[in-house]
Structure formats: structure tokens, C-alpha cells
Amino acid sequence: MGRAPAWLAAALSCAASPALACTPERVEPVAGLRAERPLTLAAPDGRRIRLVALAGEAMVPATAISRIAILGPADRHDRLPVLALAASGPIEAEILRDGAARLTPTRLVPRDCWRLLEAAETQAVAARRGIWATPQSLLDAGDAEALKAADGRFVVATGRVGSVRTVNRVTYINFGAPRAGALTVTIHERDMPAFREFGLEPAAIRGHMLRVRGVVTTRRGPFIAAAMPEAVTIAEAPARGAR
């Protein structure tokens, strides 16, 4: 029986712990925020802010937010990307735990905060809560017909990793047998250092249940090109440890 590597044990403990730290920089107090559009808020000083880690149609409980962490410059719609903090931590975690939105890959969110948000989303997915209650919200990575129909669309898919191989500087994470129509996640060598820095070693995740997000492209079969580690979430280890 194999033992899960240290990075995986840490990732899984994150999913099980409700008390993860989230300590972003550039935190400032705010008051008087109001919900303007889904996931977008307006401040009394005229600034518009967006919860950059989330996607969906959730309206944000603005009155619960006491601080914001500005994560970068304004986007083309003049919205500042932020994490919004309530007394209990990121308001994003509450929204995700309720199943009212999903995570969207971004390099802007600090790693400790991202782990906390992944854990909150995992709770909602496991409970089939909110948006996760419908079959279309979470595709089976082995469902060839559903993946074929999803060509060109952003999806969240889940499945157990069957094999991992690297060919010509591209790593292929396969969720099924060759030519079976199951999903493959590809990671280019140029992006691999970011995955390893994030604690994700693709070669060590055979047999693990993953949740992946990205645009499905169909060529010889359906695949998602993962350019950043935030596109991949470790949802569950195999019962007998890493293989």
C-alpha cells in the first residue's frame, strides 16, 4: 500500500479543514459597498470591484464585507480584481460553500487563499448544493458524448486519473483508455514549474479524483489545456494511497 506524498496530504487536509488561513496583501477597510451586478460591487468612492476568483450569477452580500484585498489593476471594464473579506474570512468561500458560484482559474489569488476557496467549492460539489445540483454543472470526465457536445465550451469536469504520460514536452493526464472518448488534460513543459511550485506533480496523481476546469477542445479526443495549476483541484485520493 502506497503512502500519499506530502504535497497531496497537505492538499487533502486543506479540503477537510474549515480553518485555513488566507492572508492577502494590500488589504484595506471598506464601508458602504453595494451589489451592482453578479459578483460585482460598487464602492461609495466610485470604484467598481469584482470577485475575480468566481464565475456565476451570484449577487454578493455586500453588507457583510469589511475589507478588500486588491489583487491587480482594473480590467477593461474598469473593475478592480479583489478578494472580499468578511469577519469570518473571504466572502468568496461562503458563496462557494453555498454552491452559488464556481471557481475560475486566475493567477491573482494568493495560494493560501486559493486552497481555502477550493475546499469551500469541494464541500458544495460533494453535497450537490446550488449550481452543482444539476448534472450539466459537473461533467463526467469519462462521458464521451457529453464531452463531444461540450466542444468549445468552458466546463468543470471530474474523474479519476487513469494514466499520466509525457510525450514531446507535453504531459497528458488521461481519464480513460485511449480512443474511448474520455477527457485528457494537457500541461506543456513551459507551464510545469508553476504546477510543481503549487505542489501539483502530475506524475504522482494516478488514481486520484480530480476536478478540472477549462475549455474543451476536440481533436483526436476531448482535452483541456491547463496553463495554470488553478485549473486542477485534487478532490479525492485513491482508497489505497498513491500508485
C-alpha positions in Angstrom: 0.0 0.0 0.0 1.5 3.4 -1.0 1.6 6.4 1.1 0.3 9.7 -0.3 3.1 12.2 -0.9 3.5 15.2 1.4 2.1 17.7 -1.1 -1.1 15.6 -1.6 -1.6 15.1 2.2 -1.4 18.9 2.5 -3.9 19.4 -0.3 -6.4 16.9 1.2 -6.1 18.4 4.7 -7.0 21.7 3.2 -10.2 20.2 1.8 -11.1 18.8 5.2 -10.2 21.9 7.3 -12.6 24.9 7.7 -9.9 27.0 9.4 -7.4 27.6 6.6 -5.5 30.8 6.7 -6.0 33.5 4.0 -3.6 36.4 4.3 -3.6 38.5 1.2 -1.5 41.7 0.9 -2.9 45.2 0.2 -5.9 44.8 2.4 -7.9 48.0 3.1 -11.1 48.6 5.0 -14.3 49.4 3.1 -17.8 50.5 4.0 -20.9 51.2 2.1 -20.4 48.7 -0.7 -23.5 47.8 -2.7 -24.1 44.9 -5.1 -24.2 46.2 -8.6 -24.2 43.1 -10.8 -23.4 39.4 -10.2 -20.1 39.2 -8.4 -19.5 42.9 -8.9 -19.8 45.7 -6.3 -19.7 49.4 -6.3 -18.0 51.5 -3.6 -19.1 55.0 -2.4 -15.9 56.5 -3.9 -16.9 55.4 -7.4 -14.7 52.4 -7.7 -16.1 49.1 -9.1 -14.8 45.9 -7.8 -15.1 42.3 -8.9 -14.7 39.0 -7.1 -12.1 37.8 -9.5 -11.9 34.2 -8.3 -15.5 33.4 -9.0 -17.8 32.9 -12.0 -21.5 32.7 -12.0 -24.6 34.8 -11.3 -24.4 35.2 -7.6 -25.2 38.6 -6.0 -22.7 39.3 -3.3 -23.8 40.1 0.3 -22.2 43.5 0.3 -23.0 44.5 3.8 -21.0 41.5 5.2 -17.8 42.8 3.6 -15.5 44.9 5.9 -12.2 44.7 3.9 -11.0 44.1 0.4 -7.7 42.9 -1.0 -6.9 44.5 -4.3 -5.1 41.9 -6.4 -4.2 43.8 -9.5 -5.0 46.7 -11.9 -8.5 47.3 -13.2 -9.8 45.3 -16.1 -11.1 46.7 -19.4 -14.5 47.3 -17.7 -12.7 49.4 -15.0 -13.3 46.8 -12.3 -10.7 46.1 -9.7 -10.0 42.4 -9.1 -10.3 41.7 -5.4 -10.8 39.2 -2.6 -13.6 40.4 -0.4 -13.2 39.7 3.3 -15.9 39.4 6.0 -15.3 38.8 9.7 -15.1 35.0 9.1 -12.7 35.3 6.1 -13.2 35.6 2.3 -16.9 36.1 1.4 -16.0 34.1 -1.7 -15.7 31.0 0.5 -19.2 31.5 1.8 -20.6 31.9 -1.8 -18.7 28.8 -2.9 -19.8 26.7 0.1 -23.4 27.6 -0.8 -23.0 26.4 -4.3 -23.9 29.9 -5.6 -20.8 30.2 -7.9 -17.8 28.3 -9.1 -14.1 29.0 -9.1 -12.5 30.3 -12.2 -8.7 29.9 -12.9 -6.7 33.0 -12.1 -3.1 33.7 -11.1 -4.1 36.7 -9.0 -5.3 34.9 -5.9 -2.6 34.1 -3.2 -2.0 30.3 -2.9 -3.2 30.1 0.7 -6.5 31.8 -0.2 -6.9 29.6 -3.3 -6.6 26.5 -1.2 -9.3 27.7 1.1 -11.6 28.5 -1.8 -11.0 25.1 -3.3 -12.0 23.5 0.0 -15.2 25.5 0.1 -16.1 24.6 -3.5 -15.4 20.9 -2.8 -17.9 20.9 0.1 -20.6 22.2 -2.3 -19.7 19.8 -5.0 -19.8 16.8 -2.6 -23.2 17.9 -1.3 -24.5 18.7 -4.8 -25.5 22.1 -3.5 -26.7 25.0 -5.5 -25.4 25.1 -9.1 -23.8 21.6 -8.5 -27.3 20.0 -8.2 -27.7 19.8 -11.9 -25.9 17.1 -14.0 -24.7 19.7 -16.5 -22.7 21.6 -14.0 -20.2 18.9 -13.4 -19.3 16.7 -16.4 -18.1 13.1 -16.0 -14.5 13.1 -17.4 -15.3 9.7 -18.9 -18.6 10.6 -20.6 -17.6 10.7 -24.3 -20.9 12.0 -25.6 -21.2 14.9 -23.1 -17.6 15.9 -23.8 -18.2 15.8 -27.5 -21.2 18.1 -27.0 -19.1 20.4 -24.9 -16.5 21.1 -27.6 -15.5 24.8 -27.5 -17.2 25.5 -24.1 -15.8 26.1 -20.7 -16.7 23.2 -18.4 -15.9 21.8 -15.0 -15.3 18.0 -15.2 -14.4 15.4 -12.6 -13.0 11.9 -12.9 -10.3 9.5 -11.6 -6.9 9.7 -13.3 -6.2 6.5 -15.3 -2.7 7.3 -16.6 -0.2 10.1 -16.9 2.5 10.3 -19.6 4.8 12.8 -21.1 5.5 13.0 -24.9 7.4 15.7 -26.7 7.4 18.1 -23.7 3.6 17.7 -23.1 2.2 15.9 -20.1 -1.1 14.1 -20.7 -3.4 13.3 -17.8 -5.8 10.7 -19.1 -9.2 9.9 -17.5 -9.9 6.8 -19.7 -8.4 4.4 -22.2 -7.0 5.7 -25.5 -9.7 6.3 -28.1 -12.5 5.8 -25.6 -13.6 9.5 -25.8 -12.6 10.3 -22.2 -11.1 13.6 -21.2 -7.4 14.3 -21.3 -5.8 17.3 -19.6 -2.6 18.6 -21.2 0.2 20.5 -19.5 3.1 22.0 -21.6 6.6 21.8 -20.2 6.8 25.6 -20.0 4.0 25.6 -17.5 5.1 22.6 -15.4 7.3 24.7 -13.0 4.2 26.6 -11.9 2.4 23.3 -11.2 5.3 22.0 -9.2 5.6 25.2 -7.3 1.9 25.0 -6.4 2.5 21.5 -5.1 1.0 19.6 -8.0 3.2 16.8 -9.5 1.2 15.3 -12.4 3.2 12.1 -12.4 2.1 11.4 -8.8 -1.7 11.7 -9.3 -2.5 8.4 -11.0 -5.7 7.0 -9.4 -6.7 10.3 -7.8 -10.0 12.0 -8.3 -9.6 15.5 -9.9 -11.8 18.4 -10.7 -10.6 20.3 -13.7 -11.9 23.4 -15.4 -11.3 24.9 -18.8 -12.4 25.0 -22.5 -12.9 21.5 -24.1 -11.2 21.1 -27.5 -11.8 18.0 -29.6 -9.2 16.7 -32.0 -8.4 13.0 -31.7 -10.3 13.2 -28.5 -11.5 15.8 -26.0 -8.9 17.7 -24.0 -8.5 20.7 -21.7 -5.2 22.6 -22.0 -4.3 23.5 -18.4 -2.0 26.5 -18.4 -2.1 27.2 -14.7 -2.3 24.9 -11.6 -5.6 26.6 -10.5 -7.3 24.7 -13.3 -6.8 21.4 -11.4 -8.2 20.5 -8.0 -7.4 17.4 -6.0 -10.8 16.2 -4.9 -10.0 12.7 -3.5 -7.1 10.3 -3.1 -7.4 6.6 -4.1 -8.5 4.4 -1.2 -5.1 2.6 -1.2 -3.0 5.7 -1.5 -0.9 7.0 -4.4 0.0 4.4 -7.1 
